[in-house]
């Protein structure tokens, strides 16, 4: 959902899961990780846990086939007052995962790649895995700073969205003039 249409309580719940849950789990697992000189799959912890010989790996994840979209309580639907509503036929399928599903990696294969890397004696400190991860790496590594401004609009069908919004605005202006 766009920021313009997002329910703030949903955003707060997402923040709790994606920030505070990570802190809670990290604190819970820190003692055994330190004791075993284990490996975190969270690169930001690399410096924090280095005094105890704990390794950290950054995994940049592409598209993975999971049940995320299957488990949504209902199909994503733009509110009728959304500024994006004129393009709902383009946006709602994207919110439901149709674009992601075109380029996914099997979740079991992904897990094998990540775990096998972590178990190596000299693991890659930055692992790129999942659908589209190679393209993301190439663009991020060799592209200019605004490469995503060039690449993402067509992937996200933004020209179609823009055209539909502009057409709806023009139709509304024409209706106002006709009054």
N, C-alpha and C positions, 0 to 999 in steps of 0.2 A: 504494500500500500504506500502511496506517496506520503510525504510528510504533511502535505496539505490536507490529507484525508485520514490520517492515522489517529486512532483513539489514543489519547494521552495515557490512559490507564494501561492499555496494551503495551505502549512504548515503555512505561515504567516497569512492567513485568518482564519485558525482554531485557531491559537494562539489568534488572535483578538477576536474571538467569545468566546473562553474558558477562557480568562484571562481578557481582557479589558471590555468585556460586563458584566462580573460578577462585576467588580469594579463599572461600571456605574450604574447598577441596584441596587447594595448595597447602593451606595451613594444616589440614588433617593428614596429608600424605608427606609433608616435609620430614618429620622424624624418621619414618622408615626409608625414605629416599636418601636422606643423609647417612643413615646407618649402613645402607647397602651400597652407597656411592652409585646410585641408580641414574636413570635418565628421564628427564622431563621432556614431554613433547610440547614445549612452550618456550620459545627462544628467549623471550624477555627475561626469563629466570636465569639465563646463562651467567650473568654477572653476579646476581644475588646469591646463587648457590655454589659458585666456583670455589669459595674458600673451603668447602667440604668435599670437593672432588665430584660433585654432582654435575653431570652433563645435561645440556638442554639442546633440543633440536627444534628448529622452526620448520613447520610443515605448511606450505602454501597449498591449499586444497582447491582443486577444481570441482567440477560437477560430479557428484556421486549419486548412484541410484539407491535411494533409501525410501522409506515409507512416509517421509515428511509430508508430501502433498496428499497422499492417501489419508493421512491422519488429521487433516484439517477438519474442524467441526462442520464447515460448510464451504462451498466454493467461494473464493474471493469475489466480492461484488463491490463496485464503486457506488458510493452514495449518489442519489440523483442530483444533489446539489454540488457535486464535485466539478471543479473546473476542467477535469479530464473526462467528464461524462460523454462528451461528443465522440471520444475515441475509445469508448468502453469495449467495442468489439475487437480492438487490438490489445488493449491493456489487460482485460480480465483473463484471457487465456495465458498471458505471460505471468500474471499473478498466480495462476493455477499450475505453473511449472511446465507448460508446453515447450517453451524454448529451452529450458534446462534439460529436459528429457532427450533432446536431440543429440546431446554430446556428453553422455554420462559414462562413468566407469563403474563397474560392479563393485559394490561395497566390500565384498569379501576379498576381491583382488586388491582393492585400495588398502584394506587393513593389513593384508600380507606385506605389501610394499612398505608401509610405515613401520610395522613391527620388525620385519627383517632388517630394515635400515637401522632401527634403534638397537638391535641386538648385535650388530657388527662391532668389531673391536675399534674400528675407526669410522663411525657413521658419518654420512653427509650431515653437516650442520644445518644446511638449508635444503630441504627436500621439497620438490615440486611434484605433486601427484594428483590425479583426477582428470576428468574430461576438461580439455582446454588449458591445462596447466602449462603445457609446452608453449602454446601461443602466448599465454600471459607472461611466461618467463622471457620469451624472445622480445615481445613488445616492451616489457619493463627494462630489460637489459640493454637492448640496442635502439630502442625508440627514443624520440625526443620527449621532453617533459610533458607535453600535452598530447602525446600520441593517442591517449584514450578519447580525447575530444574528437579525434578523427575516426577511430575504430568503433566506438560503442554506439553512436547514433544509428547506424544501419543495423547492427545486431539487435538493438532494442526497438527497432521500427519507429524511431523518433520522427523521421520524415513523414510517415503515415499519420502519426499522432498529431504532429504540427498541422498537416493539411486538413485533418478532420476538425481540429479546434478552430483553425482559421475559417473553414467553410461554415461552421456553426455560428461563429461570430458574425460573419457576413450575412448569413440568413437572418440572424436576429436584427442586425442593422437595417436590412431590407424590410423586415416586418415593422420595425419602428417607423421607418420612412413612409410606409404605406398607410399608417394610421392617420 
